Amino acid sequence: QVQLVESGGGSVQSGGSLRLSCAASGYTYSRYCMGWFRQAPGKEREGVAAIDNDGSTSYADSVKGRFTISQDNAKNTLYLQMNSLKPEDTAMYYCAAEKFGCSWYLWEQGDGADVWGKGTLVTISD
């Protein structure tokens, strides 16, 4: 059973940077899509970024050019580098995985993942 544990959240000022990490273990399938969702208070969950087994990436329009998703397969760790942070990026960020590859059209809508971490809170102040 895949387990995902996030870290790296915190509070920073607008314009700052954070790097989220997600340690993954227990893979039972040869191909996983890995990525990040977020949910702000009072808002729907949304997909932020995803990376497929072939290294291809997808991003929400709201974070393109500011966030970068990457993975270190040797360490079984997923990252989300977040730059030029804005108050509207404030949310709980969840690491997630989907068997058999990325379905970004679902992730954009906040769905599609099979496995979820417990989340890490990101707070951006003006």
N, C-alpha and C positions, 0 to 999 in steps of 0.2 A: 504494500500500500504506500502510495506516494505521500510524503509529508513535506510541507512547506513552512518555513519559519522566516518571517520578515524581520529586518532591523534597519536602523538608520534614520528613522523619522525624528522629528524635532520641530523646534520653533526657530524661524529665521525671519529677517526683515525682507520686505519686497526688494527684488533685484538680486537676492542671494542665491546660494546653491545648496543642494543636498544630494547625497547619493544613497539610495535605498539598496539593500541587499536582500536576497532571498536564498536561503540554503535549502536545497532539495535532497531528499533521500527516498529510497524505496522504489525506484523505477522498476516497473514490470513490463513495459511496452518499449519497443525499439524506437518509437517516434512520438515525441511530445511537442506540442506548442506550449511555450511558456510566456507569461506576460503579467501585466499589471492592470488592475481595475482601481477605481476610486469612487468613494461615495461621500459627498459633502452633506452636512446637516440639512435635512428637509428636501434633498434632491435625490433623483434616481441614480443608481449605480451606473457607471459608464466605463467602457474600456479605454485605457490610456495608451498602451503600447503592447505589442506582441512580437515574438521572434520564433520563427519556425525552425525545424531541424536543419534546413539548408542555409540558415542564416538570414533569410529574408525577413524584413521587419515591416511592421505596420504601426501607424500612429494616429491618434485622434487629431483632428485639425487644430484643436485648441492648444496642442503641445508641440506641434511640428516646428522644428528649428530650435526648440528650447530643451527638449528631453531626448535622451538617447538610451535605448535599451541595448544591453549586451549580455553575454554569458561567458562564463569560464567553465568549460566542460570538465577540465581536470579537477576543479574544485566543486563541481555540481552547484554552482552559484549563479544566480541571475542578478543583474544590476539594473538600476534605473538612475541615470545621472540627470538631475533636474537643475537647469540653469535659468537665470532670469525669472525667478519665481515671482508669482503675482498672488495677491490675496485670494483670488478666485481659484487658486490651486489648493487652498486649504481643504483637506479631506482626510478620511481614513483610506490608506492605500493598501490594497490586497494583492499579494502574489497569487497567481493561479496557473493551472496547467490543464491542457486539453489533450486527450489521447488522439492519435492519428492525425495531428496537424492542426494548423490554425483555421478557424472559421471566423475571419475578421468581421464579416457582416453581422455575426451574432455578438461578438465581443464589443463592437461599437455600441450595441444596444444594452450592454451590461450583462450579457448572458453567454453561454456556450462552454464555460469551463467545467471540468469534471472534479477538480480538486482545488481547494482554497486554503490559503493561510489565514491566520487570525487577524492580520492587519497591523499597520503601524501608522501612527497619527502624524500628519504634516500640518503645521500651522504657519501661515505666512501673515505677517503684520505689515501695516503701511509704514 
